[in-house]
Amino acid sequence: MKKTFLLFLLGFIAFSLIGCTAAIPTKNNSVTPQTQTSLQETATDSPSSSHSVVSEPVESQPTVSQTLPPSATTSQPPVSSKPSTPASKPPEKPKPIPDTNLTDIVQYTKRPSYQSVQSEIAALAQAYPELIQTESIGSSVQGRDISLVKLGKGETKACIIGGIHARETITVSYTMRCIEEFCIAYTQNDSIGSFDVKTLLDTYTLYMVPLSNPDGLEIVTGRDTPAVTVTYRKKQYSHEYTTISDYKGNANGVNLNKNFPLLWEKINNKVNTPDAENYKGPGAASEPETQALMQLCENNQFVFMTSIHVKGDCLYWSDTLNPNVGVSQTIANRLEREYGFYKCKTSDDVNGFGGGFENWFRETYKRPGFCLELMPLTETVDPLSDVNHTYFSNTVRWNKSKAVLSLIMTYCKP
Ligand SMILES: [Zn+2]
């Protein structure tokens, strides 16, 4: 009798334990993953909470690097290590969460093309005639317009550009979505993050160039080819060779962010011919896209500029020529502390920062110039598929990155 009771007791304890263990993943799964944060919700979305781990299930994003052989991924320095999971609880991989395109005009869940950007800019200007004016600031090597969106009603001007590196297609979508979200928030008297958009755009006019390298976008997405023979060479961190999906340049195989007249002569990266990634060009400011952006800056007194890029989840704000222009460091500190964008150390390698747009801007105007890198180093953008755009909010950490421009605007008043 005692033995039977003992067996029953053991069975009961075992059953309870299994029940508890089984309940754990269910509890984890009850965490609601981020889908989209509507602008209405952002009124309570304080900057300090905007990069909460719970609200941004970054692991759920399928990255290209996951489909590549290990040799393709080991070259990337890790950004951070994840806490190890106990062996008894194999992690359940959350299902990827495709974005629902919430804006009416900008189709940010698909890769952009030159035509789609041109059409969406025209549609935005038609939908928000009181807020938006558009013009062309020049032509690319292959004759495409470099379109400017002037957004806002204020007298203070700032310059925002996307897509200077061809393969970083998501930066074009990010810049375009920012434009439309600003318009929506303004007309609805709403905020982005904790920033009141009406106040910002009554103070500012943002000069936004979502696609500053239009030929590069068409080349990297297979709609066009370079105007010159381009070298594909070994990658810096592996034995693989670059391919068309690594293409950063314009149609002349020039990396535009190495072409600005800032210590250009001192860049010595051993790339002396048109290249998929790193050619500085035949001369400083040799490229029409570079010239158009310089002229834009020269015609306007921008209080800051920001160039949107992809790799690093960080903010470049300082170089040895101009280690702390104006409020640059204050902004970098706040973005790191509250938004999780790593504050890059002062750039001291001329091969890295020579010829850069933001570096040229800092030196020329002694005003803040930023390079915002939207994604962690460990993730890869695939310009040959829509995958990064399908998961747009995860890819660019929209929950935190959407408020970056607004934050910079609040600090950079003239
Ligand atoms: Zn870039």
Boltz pocket constraint, residues with backbone or C-beta under 6 A from the ligand:
constraints:
  - pocket:
      binder: B
      contacts: [[A, 165], [A, 168], [A, 308], [A, 309], [A, 310], [A, 311]]
      max_distance: 6.0
